[in-house]
Amino acid sequence: MASYNDPKKVRKDNIWLYAQNKPSLIIKDLEKYGVPAEDALQILLARGVCKWLAARRDLIHTKDAWKEQIRQCHEEILKLKGAGDFKALNKARGRLEALNVCRQQVRAICKSERWRVPDFDGKAAELLKRLEK
């Protein structure tokens, strides 16, 4: 049985069992190979890894905020139906549709496959193929 604390044992079929999305996890892993924590953090900062992990969290918070706006939009639509204000009702329906589309797109990004590398990094793609064998 694989130890889910050892990222060198990760496979496509067990990747979801590993904790993720924290620079401190990467730093802890690199320390096992003699990379000092401060050096590891500087590397992660320099390469934009910390930024993108933070951006992912920002996307999740945005998605959750949109969910609340969608809930409020539903309430507004019910009130507008009762009031007979069809211009405002159509505007609210359009806003609801736009929020739903945006939220679903961000949700798909946040829940995308973990066993992947960026499409513009050929070297990483080669390494990933080797891991799959």
Buried (B, 14 or more C-beta within 10 A) or exposed (E): EEEBEEBEEBEEEEBEEBEEEEBEBBBBBBEEEEBEEEEBBEBBEEEEBBEEBEEBEEBBEBBEEBBEBBEBBEEBBEEBEEEEEEEBBEEBBEBBEEBBEBBEEBBEEEEEEEEEBEEEEEEEEEEBEEEEE
